[in-house]
């Protein structure tokens, strides 16, 4: 039997559907505060990190031999008063894990499961079709500037990975406009959306801002044009950390990602081929096509 440690987002429901289709209905374990959408007929167990030891014993008693971690979960705050007896031996491991980056924390959790004889399987192991093949499925294609920005972004993700921080960044005109942190991709896009003219933050642009504002305002008035979107000319790049354990927290994009990059005016999405899961690719492509944006499923270090 398999259990899903499920968080929010669309991925858990996709995995549940895949498993049920093959006659392998999972038991869903929902961490307090991060309730997944679960179809009727799927057993669900709520738990807290403070009762993880009891959850593990319950799963063993149910005959669970495999676990998959899927969906978005933010780090909970441990309440010492709620720690039960079965979890007390795990407290040093949990506290150490919560002090690490995402990959370090997940490796610690994987170790807890494996020490109890439970195999940890990846989401893409259950649904391998989520790993899209290299290519550009959209009508719009990346231009030379986007190719250069993707190379810059790949290097940025590698550096972020060394510090175990994030799996996504936004790059435009060779400059890093935003980096993902523990708050996630949506929060990063929100930050970009509230940043005025993110491509004009160098000292020369600052000194010339007053003059350019006057000239630009006059030009807009004469042409009746609108101000460019904050992400115009930039890309969203997503890839796993270079050495992360890919059984957990592999990057994901889906229709919501496509809609969000359109809202902030990015030119497109670039993901690493075979290393980022794409939910409902048909809808992603249709959304980007309608907005004149692109999806580039790029080989690591590859070209368009």
N, C-alpha and C positions, 0 to 999 in steps of 0.2 A: 504493500500500500504506500501511496505517496501523500505527503503533506505539502501544502503551499503556505509559506510564511508570506502573507499577502499584504501589500500596502495599497495606497490609492493609485488612481490612474487606470488606463485601459488594459494594461498587460495581464493582470491576473485573470480577467474574464476571458481573454483570448486563450490562455493556457488551460483554464478550466474546460473550455469548449473542446480543445484539442484532446485533452485527457478523456473526457466523457465520450468523445467520438470513438475512441479505441477501447471503451469499456473499462476505464481506469479512473473512476470518480475519486477525486482527491478529498482530503479533509483540509479545510481552510482554517489557518490560524491567524487571527486578526489582532494585532497589537493595539492596546487601548489608545484611542485618539486617532487611529488611522484605519477606519473601517472600509474595507473593499466592497465593491458591488459583487454580490454573490447570487447566482441564480437559485431558484427554488430547487430543493432536493439535494443540495450540496451541504454536507455537514460542516458546521462552523464552530470553532472554539475561540473564545476571547481570552486574551492573556495580557499580563503586564510583564515588563522585564524583571520586576521584583519576584515574579512567580515562574520564571523560566524553568527552573529545576522541576517543578510540578508538571509543567507542560511537557517536558521531555519524558517524564515517567508515564504520563497519560498517552502520549504517542506510542511509546514502546508497548504499552498494554493493548493498544488498538492494533498492533501489528505493523506500524509504520516503519519502513526500512529506508525510505528515500525522502529527502526534503528539497524543495526548490524555493529560493527567495526571489520574490518578484513584486514590483510596485514601489511606489515612493513612500519612504518612511523617514521622518526627521528624528534626530537623536532625542530620546525621552530623558527627562530628569528623574533620577532614581530617588524614591522616597524610602529611606531606611526603615521606617515604621511598617512598611508593607512587604518587606522581604520575608518570605516564608522559609521554613526549615530546610526544604529541599533545595532552595536556591542559595542558602548561606555559603556553601562550599564554592560557589561560582562567583561570589562577590569580587574577589581580587581580579579574576579574569575580566569581569564586566567593567570594573572601574578602569582597568588598564586599557580595555578596548575603547571605552568612551573618550579616553584621552588621546587617541590616535586619529589619523585621517581616515577617510571612508574606507579605503582598501585595507588599511591596517585593522580597522574595527571589524570589517567583514571577515577577514582571515581568522581573527580571533573567534568569531562566532562559528565559522566553519569548523574550526578545531573543536569547539564544544560539542557540535553534533557528531563529528567523526569519532571523538573519544567515546561516544556512547553507541557506536556501531551503526550510525545512521549515515547513509551516503548522501552527499550534497550534489545535486544535479543542476545543470544550467537551464535557464529559460529557453535558450536556443537549441538545447538538446531535446527539449520537448517539442518545440515548433521550429525546426531548422529553416523553414521557408521564410522566417522573419529576417534572416540575414540576406539582404538584397545583393544581387550580383553587380559587379562593377559596370558602370555605364551612366548615361544621361537620359533618363526616361522622359523628361519634359521636352516640350517644344522649344523653349528658350534654352540656350546653351551658354556656358561660362565663356567670358572673353579673356583676353590676355591678362588684364589686371586681376581678374578673379583667380586665374591660375597662380599668379605670383602671391596673391593674398593667401591662398590655400597652403602654399609652401611655408609662408610665415606662420600661419596658424598651426600647422603640424609641429613646427619647432616649439611654439608656445605651449602646446599640449604636452610635449615631451618634458619641458621644464616644469610645468605644473605638476606633472606626474611624479617627478623626483621629490616634490614636497607633499605628494598625496593630496592635491587640491584641485578638484574639478575635472570635467571631461569636455568642456566646451568653451569657446571664446568667439568673439566677434572681431573681425579684422576688415579694415577698409583702407585702400590706398597705401598698403604696406604698414599700417599702424594698428596697434591693438586698442580697440575701443572699449572692450569689456571682457572680463574673465568670470567664468562660473565659479561659485563657491558652494558651501553646504546648503545655501538657500535654493539652489537649482537653476535650471535654464530660464524658467519663466521670470524669476526675480532678476536675472541678468538682463533679460529683454526689457523688463520694467525700468531698470536703471537707465538703459539706453534711451527709452522713450521719453524720460524726463530730463535728458541731457540736451541742452541747446547746442546745435552745431558741433557734434563730437569730432568732426574732422578739421576743426579750426581752433585748436587749443595750443598751438605752438606760440612762442614769444612774439614772432613777427606778426602773426595773425592777431594777437592780443593788442599790440601797439597800433595796428591799422584798423582795429575794430570800429572805432567811431566813424572814420571815413568810409569804411566799407558798408557800415549800416546805413549811412546816409545815401550812398550811391545805390546800394542794393534796394533800399526802400523806394527810391525814385524809379528804378528800373521795374520793380514789381508793380508800382502804380501805373506806369506807362503801358506795361504789357498785360496787366490784370492777372499776373501769374501768382501761384501759391508757393509758399516756402517749401523747400524740399523736405521730405520726411527725414527723421533723425538718422535712420540707417541707410540712407540712399548711397549706393555705390559699395556697400559692405556685404560681407557674407557671415552666416552662422556656420561654424565648423565644429563638428562633434566627432570624437574618437576616444577609445579607451586609453587609460594610462598605459604607458609602455609595458610595465611589468605586473599589471594588476591580475588578480585571480579572476578569470573570466566566467567563473561559475556564478558570480553574483555581481549585480550593479553594472551590467553591460549597458552602454548608452542606448537610448531609445528616442526615435522621433515618430510622430504620427500626425493626423489631421490637425490637432490643436497646434502643433509646432508650425505647420505650414501657415495656418491662419495668423499666428502671432508674428511671424517674420513679415508677413504682408502688412500687418497693422503698423509695424515700426519702419516699414519701407526698405528692408534689406533686399538685396538683389537676388539672393538665393541661399540654398542650404548645401553644404558640402559635408559628407560623412565618409568614414573609412569603410571601404568595401569589406564584407565578411566580418565586421567587428562592431557594427551598429545595427540594432534591430529597427525595422520599419513596420509600424502598425498600419494596416489598411493603406497599402501603397497606392492603390488606384485612386482613393480619395485625396491622398497627399498630392499626387501628380495632377489631378483635375483642379485642385485648389490653386496650385502654383501656376498651371497653364492659364487659368482664368485671369490671374494677376500679372502674367508676363514675367514670372520668376522661374528659377531653375532648381533642379535637384541633381547634384553631381555625386554619384556613388564612386568615390575615388580610391583606387588602389593606394596602399601605403607608399608614399614617395612617388606616386604615379603622375601621369599627365592626362590632360583631357582627351 
